């Protein structure tokens, strides 16, 4: 079929804006000492009277309301000619920008990023960890549009994410939902690439600590290669394990094709500490299938402005915890004795929890 688009349309500004309807994010991290970043978001042309701009009130993997919007300061909006647009904050994490005519809209703000333990946003002189839910606003009108994320950082920094990368410090994603589930780690870090069963993996470790990078790569390779023992296929081509060796923060979160694991920096070397690390890595990796690829119906499509309610976390979390040691045993990363000790500990903990007599697993896991 011949293209019937008149040339005049192709070269009209409107057509160009539609053809390049990406949402472009830029974040300036060149003055990180005070945990501050500058964010700019360029939305495509819009002809609505009020453009709604949101920052989620929760992040993926933690379905509880968090005061993420409080990190935004000096919010500003302007049209495509640079004219300042009026706006008002209409709810937690919601701004209404008033448009007087069809225009592209650029919003900008300063971000205070100092919540390492929440695994939302943390900026300091050595790195930045950016989970888009607490960093990048979206407009419901453009939530499905492709996005680009450009980072301005010190020359010594390197940037990593589960998102595809077009250039150094430039990531792309199909839409905001992918961006919000693909955190970025940028800064000075240790980095290793490896492959297992035809898939590419990366390990990025921020922070000094008593870890053994070679041992981590060896075991993560064995662990990752065992996925085929449980699942038929992979929901990713590339997967990134991000690790933060911290001064106290600990915890972990699964994402679309990446995970972040935080442990105190000297909690890697002793066998019991190392088992804690590798079990967490296994757990978050399994979530790639179990919660991300297959998830409780009540959770999707995500409503970023309200708490996600489901009573099925017991199956999502319980079965993930069940598989985590299975996978490590199959991979030869833990011994049969370590597997059975772990199982015994779990059974004992359950037997010693009186709440199991009065509360169903569905109630206990509602979140
Ligand atoms: Zn979990």
Boltz pocket constraint, residues with backbone or C-beta under 6 A from the ligand:
constraints:
  - pocket:
      binder: B
      contacts: [[A, 283], [A, 287], [A, 316], [A, 317], [A, 320]]
      max_distance: 6.0
